[in-house]
Amino acid sequence: MTSPTVADYLLERLRAWDVRHVFAYPGDGINGLLAAWGRAGNKPQFVQARHEEMAAFEAVGYAKFTGQVGVCAATSGPGAIHLLNGLYDAKLDHVPVVAIVGQTSRSAMGGSYQQEVDLLTLFKDVASDYVQMVTVPEQLPNVLDRAIRTALAERAPTAIIIPSDVQELAYSAPTHAFKMVPSSIGVDWSTTTADDQGVAKAAEILNAGSKVAILAGQGARGARRELEQVADLLGAGVAKPLLGKDVLSDELPYVTGSIGLLGTRPSYEMMMNCDTLLTVGSSFPYTQFLPAFDQARAVQIDIDGKMIGMRYPYELNLIGDSAATLRALLPHLRRKEDRSWRMSIEANVAKWWRSMEAEAEVAADPINPMLVFRELSSRLPLDAIVTADSGSSANWYARQLKFRGDMRGSLSGNLATMGPAHPGRPVIVFAGDGAMQMNGLAELITIKHYWEQWSDARLIIAVLHNNDLNQVTWEMRAMEGAPKFTESQRLPDVSYEGFARSLGLGGVAVDKPEQVAAAWEQALAADRPTVLDFRTDPDVPPIPPHATFEQAKDLAKALLQGDPDSVGIVKEGLMAKVREVLPGKDN
Ligand SMILES: Cc1ncc(C[n+]2csc(CCOP(=O)(O)OP(=O)(O)O)c2C)c(N)n1
């Protein structure tokens, strides 16, 4: 065999890092890489998306659900530009992703050549932790290893740019010489625990309070047992930001569920009434849902010294791994003998779940979207992975689904995310019809392409088919006091299940409430990915139970201003739901 090229060596080194999949889309800026892939017997596996944006999102999903680095690749110019949205998702949600992109040949650089974009500048913000161009073969191991290690260490996206001619050069390793940077593979991470002094100070603050609230984010994943013990000793309730929905079971009576605009009333009430706040592994951004600044003494535990101390005037910012730090804290905590705070939280939680049941039962035209989630909740396999896009489904995902067992869940702040599949676990994806039309329909083709390789082929795409960009429609009503602007909000009607069936996937049209449960059962028992095309009512308001007076007032104003859907909203009796948020109504 001829000597390996830089591209051959790149794939070899990815394998050495145990990278098994690269989510990618071809183009002549990475032709050298594609040829190497052919020679390497497709190892790591080239997973072909329909659009580079989705390749990046797929790498993000992979990283979110495996805890390993996700890798994506794209050609120069337009391919690299398309990656950006997915890479920003990695940046904002703090997951490790490496992007590998091509560039025009070195001889053409700076010549305004075809597809020549200043990629170092393009990626400077999204991959601010590490973006480098490989210009000679000896650079490769170090640049690749640092991109991977930096992505893992910073939980962030990084990028490597490899000009097309460099990909085809014979690989030559760095030597033991001046201006050479050798590199090595692998990292053995140590566990960081706060020192004794910090732990003792945290215990002093937490022991002094009588109404403790815990906020546990995705950084607390892996600290489930410790969180339960701490919450128990402190008689605390635990609220979970969206990305932390799977850190603690929703079946625990003191878990108040989601917090924030998509949150629950018990989370809101707990935060408004507590005297002590313990935040673990969360950078939940919405300060207004946390206690007033002079209301609570507060402690934050976070692994990341750059992210700690924000969002609230914490008295103590402890750097450490969440499980290890909570374990160190436990022996210092005194069990709160007065359990009245805890009992009031549990009563609020029980009442909340009853009201969620009742809201899902409200008749709608034709299907109340909450019913779709409620019917799934009890049927969720214990190892399910659930995702939602950032349309209205995120509201119901946050409030209606009861996570338990080893369920995993995540979503993106970005509308365009299609939930990633997992080859060995059942996956349920909630997608709006807008999201389906933006990227989802095309990615069904990717699913068709790969599903037969999976050991568990149960990937269910539940479409909230409401012919409306509903979340924005409601935001306009509630935040702007503006009636629905049909031209921007209405979507062309498409049969999502029909499209799925045309691809050989399962597809079920669900247009009556009484069909919802059976549809879930059918899809959960299917031997292939299935699209459940739920005809949901756009007139069910995804308004938080603690919406501000201004929002409720604006909503009423929007409806009175001749909103084309106001008749539906009133007709179905859903104004009751709207009234729930008006001041003076106790519930
Ligand atoms: C890429 C992108 N463009 C626009 C938005 C703004 N946005 C947020 S939710 C939403 C509507 C989503 O509509 P759909 O997918 O139909 O779901 P629905 O809210 O109707 O359930 C839009 C346009 C966004 N989040 N991301």
The ligand as a MOL file (V3000), in Angstrom:
LIG
                    3D

  0  0  0     0  0            999 V3000
M  V30 BEGIN CTAB
M  V30 COUNTS 26 27 0 0 0
M  V30 BEGIN ATOM
M  V30 1 C -34.3290 28.2110 13.0200 0
M  V30 2 C -35.4330 28.9060 13.7490 0
M  V30 3 N -36.2460 29.7560 13.0930 0
M  V30 4 C -37.2830 30.3530 13.7650 0
M  V30 5 C -37.4950 30.1060 15.0930 0
M  V30 6 C -38.6380 30.7960 15.8280 0
M  V30 7 N -39.6600 29.8140 16.2150 0 CHG=1
M  V30 8 C -39.7350 29.2970 17.4550 0
M  V30 9 S -41.0050 28.2370 17.6680 0
M  V30 10 C -41.5290 28.4680 16.0650 0
M  V30 11 C -42.7990 27.8290 15.5650 0
M  V30 12 C -42.6690 26.3750 15.4420 0
M  V30 13 O -43.7660 25.8970 14.7470 0
M  V30 14 P -44.0470 24.3630 14.5910 0
M  V30 15 O -42.7720 23.6360 14.3230 0
M  V30 16 O -45.1520 24.1850 13.6340 0
M  V30 17 O -44.5040 23.9280 16.0580 0
M  V30 18 P -45.7990 24.4240 16.8830 0
M  V30 19 O -45.3350 25.5900 17.7250 0
M  V30 20 O -46.8640 24.7810 15.9140 0
M  V30 21 O -46.1190 23.2360 17.7400 0
M  V30 22 C -40.6870 29.3630 15.3980 0
M  V30 23 C -40.8930 29.7990 13.9960 0
M  V30 24 C -36.5980 29.2100 15.7420 0
M  V30 25 N -36.7070 28.8820 17.0250 0
M  V30 26 N -35.6060 28.6170 15.0470 0
M  V30 END ATOM
M  V30 BEGIN BOND
M  V30 1 1 1 2
M  V30 2 1 2 3
M  V30 3 2 2 26
M  V30 4 2 3 4
M  V30 5 1 4 5
M  V30 6 1 5 6
M  V30 7 2 5 24
M  V30 8 1 6 7
M  V30 9 2 7 8
M  V30 10 1 7 22
M  V30 11 1 8 9
M  V30 12 1 9 10
M  V30 13 1 10 11
M  V30 14 2 10 22
M  V30 15 1 11 12
M  V30 16 1 12 13
M  V30 17 1 13 14
M  V30 18 2 14 15
M  V30 19 1 14 16
M  V30 20 1 14 17
M  V30 21 1 17 18
M  V30 22 2 18 19
M  V30 23 1 18 20
M  V30 24 1 18 21
M  V30 25 1 22 23
M  V30 26 1 24 25
M  V30 27 1 24 26
M  V30 END BOND
M  V30 END CTAB
M  END
